[in-house]
Amino acid sequence: MAPRTRSSVTPSKSAGTVPTTSTEPSTSALQSTNLKHASSAADIVNGAWSNYLAHTPQRVKLLDAFLAFLVGVGALQFVYCVIVGNYPFNAFLSGFSATVGQFVLTASLRMQTNLQNVEEFKTISNERAFADFVFGSLLLHFFCVNFIN
């Protein structure tokens, strides 16, 4: 059985319409944020956060939470190495490499499964992207465990 594609997700183009690009903000999106030209940094961050919560699918939010967790774990490992020391340096290097590698694999999965990137990854189904993620994660952790000694 052939893998499913995201053909049902792609927008249909009729003969008389001109497609809009996703880089141009719509007037309703600009009016919904209500940001003025001289907005404070807190207003900009609050507007970006509310836009993220309103327009990001739940699957992408879950991947973003895992990415934030990986950043926290990597920072914690680095701080521990600076404060306590790096006596088993292979263990620190292996753990930090696993964190960075998993971050890269998860960011790749996020890019491939995000609905806004359908045109760039139209030949890769969501199932294929997840299978690549799992295979890459297993391979990464196999090498990291073997590197510890």
DRENSEDREN-47852 format. One record per atom (N, C-alpha, C, O): x, y, z; atom name. Coordinates in Angstrom, 3 decimals, padded with zeros to 6 digits. Layout:
<recs>
       c1       c2       c3 atome
        X        Y        Z    CA
...
</recs>
This chain:
<recs>
       c1       c2       c3 atome
  000.845 -001.175  000.000     N
  000.000  000.000  000.000    CA
  000.887  001.233  000.000     C
  001.816  001.333  000.801     O
  000.612  002.143 -000.868     N
  001.415  003.364 -000.982    CA
  001.137  004.283  000.197     C
  000.023  004.306  000.720     O
  002.151  005.045  000.619     N
  001.924  005.967  001.737    CA
  000.971  007.080  001.344     C
  000.912  007.506  000.191     O
  000.235  007.531  002.330     N
 -000.709  008.619  002.081    CA
  000.047  009.908  001.844     C
  001.101  010.139  002.435     O
 -000.480  010.725  000.998     N
  000.098  012.033  000.762    CA
 -000.822  013.084  001.336     C
 -001.940  012.784  001.756     O
 -000.357  014.297  001.352     N
 -001.144  015.390  001.920    CA
 -001.908  016.137  000.836     C
 -002.009  017.363  000.876     O
 -002.440  015.409 -000.122     N
 -003.157  016.081 -001.203    CA
 -004.443  016.723 -000.720     C
 -004.899  017.708 -001.301     O
 -005.031  016.183  000.330     N
 -006.267  016.775  000.839    CA
 -006.003  018.083  001.573     C
 -006.934  018.851  001.815     O
 -004.753  018.348  001.930     N
 -004.413  019.547  002.679    CA
 -004.100  020.709  001.751     C
 -004.297  021.867  002.117     O
 -003.612  020.407  000.545     N
 -003.199  021.472 -000.358    CA
 -004.396  022.275 -000.817     C
 -005.451  021.711 -001.105     O
 -004.243  023.592 -000.888     N
 -005.376  024.422 -001.312    CA
 -005.643  024.233 -002.796     C
 -004.723  024.084 -003.600     O
 -006.920  024.241 -003.137     N
 -007.282  024.104 -004.542    CA
 -007.262  025.470 -005.209     C
 -007.628  026.481 -004.610     O
 -006.822  025.474 -006.467     N
 -006.727  026.727 -007.214    CA
 -007.711  026.655 -008.373     C
 -007.611  025.773 -009.226     O
 -008.645  027.567 -008.403     N
 -009.577  027.603 -009.515    CA
 -009.020  028.499 -010.609     C
 -008.048  029.222 -010.388     O
 -009.622  028.456 -011.773     N
 -009.067  029.120 -012.946    CA
 -009.042  030.636 -012.822     C
 -008.146  031.266 -013.383     O
 -009.968  031.239 -012.125     N
 -010.055  032.687 -012.103    CA
 -009.433  033.357 -010.893     C
 -009.462  034.584 -010.802     O
 -008.885  032.621 -009.985     N
 -008.365  033.231 -008.771    CA
 -006.852  033.348 -008.819     C
 -006.166  032.562 -009.472     O
 -006.363  034.328 -008.124     N
 -004.929  034.529 -008.002    CA
 -004.518  034.059 -006.611     C
 -005.046  034.556 -005.616     O
 -003.577  033.101 -006.520     N
 -003.196  032.624 -005.193    CA
 -002.426  033.683 -004.427     C
 -001.642  034.438 -005.002     O
 -002.659  033.731 -003.120     N
 -001.926  034.672 -002.288    CA
 -000.756  033.950 -001.651     C
 -000.826  032.751 -001.377     O
  000.304  034.675 -001.420     N
  001.462  034.072 -000.767    CA
  001.280  034.131  000.728     C
  000.596  035.008  001.256     O
  001.904  033.178  001.409     N
  001.741  033.114  002.855    CA
  002.626  034.122  003.576     C
  002.492  034.302  004.787     O
  003.548  034.795  002.840     N
  004.427  035.748  003.498    CA
  003.766  037.099  003.679     C
  004.215  037.894  004.505     O
  002.714  037.379  002.933     N
  002.023  038.655  003.064    CA
  000.967  038.535  004.160     C
  000.098  037.667  004.078     O
  001.023  039.376  005.167     N
 -000.005  039.301  006.215    CA
 -001.329  039.842  005.698     C
 -001.364  040.834  004.969     O
 -002.403  039.192  006.076     N
 -003.716  039.660  005.672    CA
 -004.118  040.852  006.534     C
 -003.587  041.059  007.625     O
 -005.062  041.625  006.023     N
 -005.491  042.806  006.767    CA
 -006.208  042.419  008.047     C
 -006.120  043.136  009.044     O
 -006.926  041.278  008.038     N
 -007.602  040.853  009.260    CA
 -006.596  040.427  010.324     C
 -006.832  040.635  011.514     O
 -005.467  039.828  009.906     N
 -004.439  039.443  010.879    CA
 -003.781  040.675  011.472     C
 -003.452  040.695  012.658     O
 -003.584  041.710  010.651     N
 -002.986  042.932  011.161    CA
 -003.938  043.664  012.099     C
 -003.510  044.257  013.089     O
 -005.236  043.620  011.782     N
 -006.196  044.305  012.631    CA
 -006.455  043.541  013.923     C
 -006.804  044.147  014.936     O
 -006.288  042.205  013.905     N
 -006.585  041.427  015.104    CA
 -005.517  041.598  016.174     C
 -005.809  041.426  017.358     O
 -004.290  041.931  015.792     N
 -003.254  042.084  016.803    CA
 -003.333  043.424  017.491     C
 -002.908  043.539  018.640     O
 -003.865  044.456  016.832     N
 -004.039  045.786  017.408    CA
 -002.731  046.371  017.940     C
 -002.730  047.044  018.971     O
 -001.641  046.126  017.260     N
 -000.363  046.691  017.663    CA
 -000.166  048.020  016.953     C
 -000.410  048.129  015.751     O
  000.261  049.001  017.672     N
  000.513  050.312  017.098    CA
  001.975  050.380  016.685     C
  002.762  049.494  017.019     O
  002.332  051.418  015.969     N
  003.701  051.550  015.457    CA
  004.710  051.649  016.590     C
  005.815  051.121  016.465     O
  004.371  052.302  017.679     N
  005.289  052.476  018.797    CA
  004.881  051.569  019.971     C
  004.694  052.045  021.090     O
  004.744  050.266  019.707     N
  004.359  049.326  020.751    CA
  005.552  048.981  021.620     C
  006.702  049.045  021.185     O
  005.257  048.617  022.847     N
  006.331  048.208  023.747    CA
  006.721  046.761  023.444     C
  006.017  046.045  022.732     O
  007.838  046.359  023.994     N
  008.316  044.993  023.770    CA
  007.348  043.974  024.357     C
  007.155  042.901  023.786     O
  006.739  044.302  025.491     N
  005.783  043.393  026.108    CA
  004.546  043.208  025.225     C
  004.010  042.103  025.138     O
  004.090  044.282  024.569     N
  002.943  044.168  023.664    CA
  003.273  043.299  022.462     C
  002.438  042.517  022.006     O
  004.484  043.434  021.951     N
  004.893  042.644  020.790    CA
  004.979  041.168  021.162     C
  004.501  040.311  020.419     O
  005.585  040.868  022.309     N
  005.707  039.478  022.752    CA
  004.322  038.903  023.049     C
  004.046  037.754  022.706     O
  003.459  039.680  023.675     N
  002.102  039.216  023.979    CA
  001.316  038.965  022.691     C
  000.573  037.988  022.602     O
  001.472  039.836  021.698     N
  000.785  039.643  020.422    CA
  001.295  038.420  019.680     C
  000.514  037.671  019.093     O
  002.603  038.218  019.707     N
  003.177  037.041  019.055    CA
  002.726  035.761  019.749     C
  002.418  034.770  019.088     O
  002.686  035.780  021.084     N
  002.253  034.596  021.836    CA
  000.785  034.280  021.578     C
  000.428  033.116  021.394     O
 -000.069  035.297  021.561     N
 -001.493  035.044  021.303    CA
 -001.711  034.574  019.869     C
 -002.590  033.748  019.620     O
 -000.926  035.087  018.924     N
 -001.007  034.623  017.536    CA
 -000.542  033.174  017.434     C
 -001.139  032.382  016.706     O
  000.513  032.826  018.155     N
  001.004  031.448  018.167    CA
 -000.058  030.510  018.732     C
 -000.306  029.447  018.162     O
 -000.681  030.884  019.832     N
 -001.699  030.031  020.447    CA
 -002.928  029.888  019.569     C
 -003.568  028.837  019.562     O
 -003.261  030.928  018.836     N
 -004.480  030.901  018.027    CA
 -004.304  030.154  016.706     C
 -005.244  029.513  016.236     O
 -003.123  030.224  016.104     N
 -002.968  029.723  014.741    CA
 -002.057  028.508  014.600     C
 -001.849  028.044  013.479     O
 -001.513  027.981  015.672     N
 -000.605  026.841  015.577    CA
 -001.353  025.562  015.914     C
 -002.043  025.500  016.932     O
 -001.226  024.537  015.074     N
 -001.897  023.269  015.372    CA
 -001.341  022.610  016.639     C
 -000.208  022.876  017.038     O
 -002.133  021.763  017.256     N
 -001.755  021.128  018.512    CA
 -000.521  020.239  018.351     C
  000.306  020.170  019.260     O
 -000.383  019.562  017.218     N
  000.766  018.691  016.991    CA
  002.063  019.492  016.965     C
  003.079  019.045  017.498     O
  002.033  020.660  016.357     N
  003.225  021.514  016.304    CA
  003.544  022.078  017.681     C
  004.713  022.223  018.038     O
  002.511  022.397  018.455     N
  002.734  022.876  019.826    CA
  003.388  021.792  020.679     C
  004.241  022.094  021.514     O
  003.000  020.543  020.478     N
  003.602  019.438  021.210    CA
  005.079  019.287  020.845     C
  005.915  019.075  021.723     O
  005.398  019.393  019.570     N
  006.796  019.334  019.144    CA
  007.586  020.521  019.690     C
  008.751  020.372  020.059     O
  006.966  021.691  019.743     N
  007.644  022.860  020.307    CA
  007.910  022.681  021.796     C
  008.954  023.103  022.293     O
  006.984  022.065  022.505     N
  007.199  021.808  023.930    CA
  008.362  020.831  024.125     C
  009.163  020.998  025.045     O
  008.455  019.821  023.270     N
  009.567  018.883  023.358    CA
  010.893  019.570  023.012     C
  011.922  019.268  023.618     O
  010.874  020.483  022.049     N
  012.082  021.243  021.716    CA
  012.519  022.113  022.891     C
  013.711  022.213  023.180     O
  011.562  022.740  023.567     N
  011.898  023.549  024.746    CA
  012.461  022.669  025.861     C
  013.392  023.073  026.558     O
  011.908  021.482  026.033     N
  012.434  020.540  027.017    CA
  013.877  020.158  026.697     C
  014.717  020.098  027.595     O
  014.169  019.900  025.420     N
  015.529  019.536  025.019    CA
  016.503  020.681  025.262     C
  017.642  020.446  025.666     O
  016.074  021.913  025.022     N
  016.932  023.064  025.307    CA
  017.207  023.148  026.803     C
  018.337  023.413  027.213     O
  016.191  022.927  027.614     N
  016.369  022.954  029.065    CA
  017.315  021.864  029.549     C
  018.169  022.115  030.399     O
  017.169  020.662  029.017     N
  018.043  019.559  029.414    CA
  019.484  019.837  028.991     C
  020.412  019.580  029.757     O
  019.678  020.359  027.782     N
  021.023  020.694  027.324    CA
  021.663  021.779  028.177     C
  022.846  021.697  028.504     O
  020.888  022.792  028.536     N
  021.409  023.858  029.394    CA
  021.741  023.319  030.785     C
  022.757  023.689  031.373     O
  020.884  022.445  031.304     N
  021.133  021.849  032.614    CA
  022.408  020.991  032.600     C
  023.191  021.036  033.548     O
  022.614  020.227  031.550     N
  023.826  019.427  031.434    CA
  025.067  020.313  031.358     C
  026.086  020.010  031.979     O
  024.985  021.387  030.613     N
  026.124  022.282  030.480    CA
  026.442  022.970  031.807     C
  027.608  023.071  032.188     O
  025.417  023.442  032.510     N
  025.627  024.094  033.807    CA
  026.203  023.093  034.809     C
  027.096  023.440  035.583     O
  025.709  021.874  034.804     N
  026.245  020.842  035.693    CA
  027.726  020.587  035.391     C
  028.531  020.437  036.311     O
  028.080  020.539  034.116     N
  029.472  020.319  033.728    CA
  030.356  021.468  034.184     C
  031.487  021.241  034.613     O
  029.860  022.699  034.101     N
  030.648  023.862  034.515    CA
  030.800  023.888  036.034     C
  031.887  024.186  036.529     O
  029.747  023.587  036.783     N
  029.788  023.687  038.241    CA
  030.518  022.488  038.866     C
  031.431  022.673  039.671     O
  030.128  021.290  038.509     N
  030.652  020.091  039.152    CA
  031.952  019.623  038.511     C
  032.857  019.158  039.204     O
  032.044  019.741  037.218     N
  033.223  019.261  036.501    CA
  032.821  018.223  035.474     C
  031.680  017.761  035.439     O
  033.773  017.873  034.649     N
  033.466  016.943  033.568    CA
  034.369  015.721  033.635     C
  034.989  015.334  032.645     O
  034.433  015.111  034.835     N
  035.342  013.978  035.005    CA
  035.079  012.874  033.991     C
  035.987  012.549  033.227     O
  033.879  012.273  033.937     N
  033.709  011.334  032.813    CA
  033.290  012.141  031.578     C
  032.106  012.254  031.260     O
  034.296  012.698  030.894     N
  034.009  013.611  029.791    CA
  033.213  012.919  028.687     C
  032.398  013.557  028.021     O
  033.444  011.618  028.489     N
  032.677  010.895  027.468    CA
  031.184  010.896  027.798     C
  030.347  010.988  026.899     O
  030.854  010.795  029.077     N
  029.443  010.783  029.471    CA
  028.808  012.144  029.201     C
  027.695  012.222  028.681     O
  029.528  013.229  029.559     N
  028.983  014.561  029.281    CA
  028.838  014.774  027.783     C
  027.804  015.248  027.313     O
  029.879  014.421  027.035     N
  029.845  014.639  025.592    CA
  028.745  013.809  024.931     C
  028.073  014.281  024.015     O
  028.567  012.598  025.387     N
  027.530  011.741  024.834    CA
  026.130  012.278  025.158     C
  025.265  012.323  024.284     O
  025.913  012.679  026.400     N
  024.598  013.202  026.788    CA
  024.265  014.505  026.097     C
  023.137  014.710  025.649     O
  025.257  015.396  026.010     N
  025.013  016.677  025.349    CA
  024.805  016.485  023.853     C
  023.970  017.163  023.255     O
  025.559  015.558  023.235     N
  025.368  015.271  021.803    CA
  023.992  014.667  021.549     C
  023.344  014.976  020.550     O
  023.551  013.800  022.463     N
  022.218  013.212  022.301    CA
  021.142  014.290  022.363     C
  020.167  014.248  021.612     O
  021.323  015.253  023.259     N
  020.344  016.334  023.380    CA
  020.328  017.201  022.129     C
  019.260  017.516  021.603     O
  021.504  017.588  021.653     N
  021.578  018.432  020.459    CA
  021.075  017.671  019.229     C
  020.336  018.224  018.414     O
  021.475  016.406  019.099     N
  021.024  015.603  017.967    CA
  019.525  015.395  017.959     C
  018.886  015.464  016.909     O
  018.957  015.138  019.143     N
  017.508  014.966  019.226    CA
  016.782  016.268  018.902     C
  015.705  016.246  018.306     O
  017.368  017.406  019.293     N
  016.786  018.702  018.947    CA
  016.748  018.876  017.433     C
  015.743  019.323  016.880     O
  017.841  018.524  016.765     N
  017.901  018.669  015.301    CA
  016.885  017.749  014.625     C
  016.196  018.164  013.693     O
  016.791  016.514  015.086     N
  015.822  015.582  014.503    CA
  014.387  016.050  014.734     C
  013.549  015.930  013.840     O
  014.097  016.577  015.910     N
  012.745  017.053  016.209    CA
  012.411  018.309  015.404     C
  011.285  018.466  014.932     O
  013.386  019.200  015.249     N
  013.150  020.388  014.422    CA
  012.885  019.991  012.974     C
  012.056  020.608  012.305     O
  013.577  018.975  012.489     N
  013.330  018.481  011.139    CA
  011.930  017.887  011.020     C
  011.235  018.119  010.031     O
  011.517  017.122  012.027     N
  010.157  016.574  012.030    CA
  009.117  017.683  012.059     C
  008.090  017.595  011.386     O
  009.383  018.727  012.838     N
  008.455  019.857  012.912    CA
  008.311  020.545  011.561     C
  007.206  020.901  011.151     O
  009.437  020.731  010.870     N
  009.381  021.381  009.556    CA
  008.625  020.524  008.545     C
  007.853  021.050  007.743     O
  008.838  019.217  008.575     N
  008.223  018.341  007.579    CA
  006.740  018.124  007.818     C
  006.005  017.877  006.861     O
  006.272  018.207  009.054     N
  004.862  017.944  009.337    CA
  004.033  019.199  009.522     C
  002.817  019.106  009.688     O
  004.654  020.373  009.498     N
  003.908  021.612  009.657    CA
  003.072  021.863  008.407     C
  003.569  021.737  007.287     O
  001.814  022.215  008.598     N
  000.916  022.416  007.462    CA
  001.292  023.630  006.618     C
  000.891  023.716  005.458     O
  002.049  024.565  007.173     N
  002.470  025.727  006.399    CA
  003.587  025.398  005.425     C
  003.866  026.189  004.524     O
  004.232  024.248  005.583     N
  005.330  023.851  004.709    CA
  004.936  022.735  003.757     C
  005.786  021.937  003.361     O
  003.682  022.663  003.386     N
  003.191  021.583  002.537    CA
  003.870  021.611  001.173     C
  004.211  020.557  000.638     O
  004.068  022.773  000.612     N
  004.645  022.869 -000.727    CA
  006.097  022.412 -000.767     C
  006.521  021.813 -001.755     O
  006.871  022.680  000.284     N
  008.277  022.299  000.287    CA
  008.465  020.802  000.473     C
  009.419  020.231 -000.054     O
  007.572  020.160  001.213     N
  007.701  018.741  001.534    CA
  006.503  017.956  001.016     C
  006.003  017.076  001.715     O
  006.036  018.250 -000.184     N
  004.824  017.590 -000.673    CA
  005.063  016.129 -001.049     C
  004.103  015.365 -001.157     O
  006.322  015.720 -001.252     N
  006.590  014.320 -001.586    CA
  006.770  013.457 -000.346     C
  006.865  012.235 -000.465     O
  006.820  014.056  000.841     N
  007.035  013.313  002.082    CA
  005.748  013.333  002.899     C
  005.247  014.399  003.257     O
  005.219  012.151  003.189     N
  004.008  012.072  004.005    CA
  004.375  012.233  005.476     C
  005.543  012.131  005.850     O
  003.373  012.484  006.296     N
  003.601  012.619  007.736    CA
  004.128  011.314  008.340     C
  004.963  011.332  009.244     O
  003.633  010.189  007.833     N
  004.075  008.898  008.345    CA
  005.537  008.650  008.003     C
  006.289  008.119  008.820     O
  005.940  009.035  006.791     N
  007.341  008.868  006.384    CA
  008.247  009.767  007.217     C
  009.327  009.341  007.629     O
  007.829  010.994  007.469     N
  008.626  011.913  008.278    CA
  008.789  011.367  009.697     C
  009.873  011.459  010.272     O
  007.725  010.802  010.264     N
  007.818  010.246  011.603    CA
  008.698  008.999  011.624     C
  009.456  008.794  012.572     O
  008.607  008.170  010.598     N
  009.465  006.980  010.521    CA
  010.929  007.385  010.421     C
  011.781  006.766  011.057     O
  011.234  008.406  009.640     N
  012.611  008.912  009.555    CA
  013.077  009.445  010.910     C
  014.228  009.244  011.298     O
  012.184  010.121  011.624     N
  012.503  010.649  012.952    CA
  012.825  009.521  013.924     C
  013.803  009.608  014.666     O
  012.018  008.466  013.929     N
  012.238  007.341  014.836    CA
  013.532  006.621  014.488     C
  014.311  006.284  015.380     O
  013.771  006.381  013.202     N
  014.995  005.698  012.784    CA
  016.229  006.535  013.136     C
  017.216  005.994  013.634     O
  016.184  007.828  012.886     N
  017.300  008.707  013.233    CA
  017.532  008.764  014.733     C
  018.678  008.806  015.180     O
  016.457  008.767  015.519     N
  016.587  008.795  016.976    CA
  017.218  007.512  017.503     C
  018.081  007.557  018.381     O
  016.791  006.370  016.971     N
  017.392  005.100  017.391    CA
  018.871  005.041  017.040     C
  019.686  004.598  017.849     O
  019.215  005.479  015.849     N
  020.610  005.480  015.420    CA
  021.451  006.434  016.271     C
  022.564  006.093  016.671     O
  020.924  007.619  016.545     N
  021.624  008.591  017.382    CA
  021.879  008.042  018.776     C
  022.997  008.137  019.284     O
  020.865  007.473  019.397     N
  021.030  006.978  020.759    CA
  021.899  005.727  020.805     C
  022.579  005.497  021.805     O
  021.896  004.922  019.765     N
  022.806  003.778  019.697    CA
  024.262  004.252  019.725     C
  025.080  003.703  020.462     O
  024.579  005.262  018.931     N
  025.944  005.779  018.916    CA
  026.302  006.468  020.231     C
  027.429  006.346  020.711     O
  025.354  007.186  020.807     N
  025.639  007.870  022.077    CA
  025.889  006.877  023.214     C
  026.785  007.094  024.030     O
  025.121  005.800  023.279     N
  025.323  004.788  024.310    CA
  026.664  004.093  024.112     C
  027.368  003.813  025.081     O
  027.019  003.816  022.863     N
  028.311  003.184  022.598    CA
  029.472  004.123  022.861     C
  030.574  003.658  023.154     O
  029.268  005.403  022.767     N
  030.344  006.374  023.000    CA
  030.678  006.524  024.481     C
  031.799  006.898  024.826     O
  029.719  006.237  025.358     N
  029.944  006.374  026.803    CA
  031.025  005.418  027.271     C
  031.804  005.763  028.159     O
  031.092  004.233  026.699     N
  032.013  003.139  027.054    CA
  031.441  002.357  028.170     C
  032.053  001.390  028.623     O
</recs>
